[in-house]
Each structure stands twice: as C-alpha cells, then as structure tokens.
Amino acid sequence: MGMVALLVVLVAVVTLYAYYYSRWKHLWTLESPCPPYTVAAVTDDSLRVVMIGDSWVGMRRQYDVDSMLASQLSRLCGCKATVTSCGRGGEKTRGIYHLMFNSGDYGTRPLLSAGAHYCVIVAGINDAAACLGTRQYVYYYRQIIDFLVGNRIRPVVVEIPDVDIWHLYGSKPAYNLLSDFVKSTMSGCRMYSYRGYREALRRMLDDEQLAGKVVLVGMEDWNDGSPAIDEKLFLTDRIHLNHQGYQRLDASIARAIAADVSR
C-alpha cells in the first residue's frame, strides 16, 4: 500500500511539473532577430552616449545623473559629450532588446536611430529575479550587441552585482516562492542567483569573439571588488542604486569609455 501511495504521489508530481512546464514554456522561447533599421552617423565632433536597460537606467532621471556623466566624459575625453538614457523598470533582457525596435513609450529606437558612439547596456537583474535562466539571457544580450556593432555603435556592458532579491522577495507567499523555485529548475539556474548570469555572459562574449568588440564595466570596477552589494550604494530595497551608487557606477563607465576612446 505504501509503494502504491508513493507511486501515485510521484505520478502526480510529474504530471503537475509537466503541466506547469507547458504553461510556462513560452517564457524560454528564443525569437528570431527583429528586422534592422537605419542608424544615422554622428557627424559633429561630440561624443554621443545612450543608455538602455531596466530600472537602473529608468531611475537616472530622478537623480539627474545623465548630465553628470556627460560632464565626466567631456573632461576625460576632451570633447563635448551628451548622455541620453531610457529604461523601463522590471524589464528583462528580451524586453530591452525589443524596445530597441519600438518608438512608443520606453522605446529606445529614437535614441539609437539618431546615432551614437557608445550604448551602455544594463540588463539581467530581472532575468534572474524571474528565474528565466542564462540561455535566454545571453541569447538576447547577443542580439543587442550584434545590432549595435552592426551599426557602428560600441556596446558598453555593465556587469551586475549580487543585488539582494531575497530581501525583497523573501516575504512573498509560499506558493509564489515555490513557483519561482520550479521555474529555476526548468531554466537550470539557481533561484535568485546572479553568478551564473555573469559567468554565462562572459563566456558568450569569449565564445562568440565579442569580447574585443565591447567595453566591459565589471562589477569589481565600482562595487568594491565583491559580488555582494555595497549597501551604501543602494536604496533600502537593496536592489536599486542611490545617488552615491550612480556616482560610483558612472565614474567607472566614464573611465572605461575614455580609455576606449584613447586607444
């Protein structure tokens, strides 16, 4: 009787797992690249930088940090610099890619089609928070990079640290936590962990011979050399940067771009 009961439970678990996989499998689909569009060439002597991504980019406006980054770049590069950013809170890498082809709300096509020398990319925090896995993450990240490189815009890849998703999600209902755990088993990534995403991104850049075509701003360049967050750089939610965090990150971005310009 015990063996029968165990078999019934096992069949029920497998059936439930298969049901949820079929329900969620669209989350891991890899779509074909979007049709390209024309990007204008920058014809003046200024250095034009655009930034795309999630809430880390979207919240820049409330701190008015684009102008500060432009000033840093002007000083380091010895020319006029402009920085324009557009990001959407909660957006994942797939969504950030699709917004590059959208001119509506949060669409970054107007920024890119006007021309730029560099495009700073901030993506991945929400992929890990949603347990989407590294396969989809690096696929769409590569699509972003390929589009930029193909249009003579130098990608600036900002590596993400271990933001404290557990601090925000730890109080979620047990059902939601269980759902996220099941998703993590389906996507093959540890739940709410960023290490695998960083490693997968660096591996993709090496494997696809893209490392020399991007400017990498490693988390150690601005986050005290540790994968764990430096709390003084973050808001109390331990996920979003505060003003000091933007200053530290932007200083690293400015140094990285200036070093690339001087090559």
Disulfide bonds with the S-S distance in Angstrom:
none
